[in-house]
Amino acid sequence: MQAWLSNHPLVSYVLILGSVIYIFNQVFRAQRRLPILKEILVHIMMAIGSLVLLVLQIDKLPIIQCMAVAIIMMFMLRARQLYDKWKGGAKPQGQGSEPEAKS
């Protein structure tokens, strides 16, 4: 797979850029959006940074595979958050609101 990605740099660049944008939006995005010029500047910087990562990918470092692992871990975290929300955040037995009686 690494050799195929090295032989197809455009596909590798699109995968790297897509991964970088997704990770940025999920991890580093503030609650509100940036002004449009700052938003454009951030995306241009991500595109330039993706070129650097592409060079490392072609140089036989597993950049795309590492980003895939990061994205999978982010999906696992999101699934866990949804599960906790679905369960209602109930407290386990024994750790409740009632204090134990002392004798």
Secondary structure, DSSP 8 states (H G I E B T S, - for coil): -HHHHHH-HHHHHHHHHHHHHHHIIIII--SS---HHHHHHHHHHHHHHHHHHHHHHHTT--HHHHHHHHHHHHHHHHHHHHHHHHHTT---TTSSSS-----
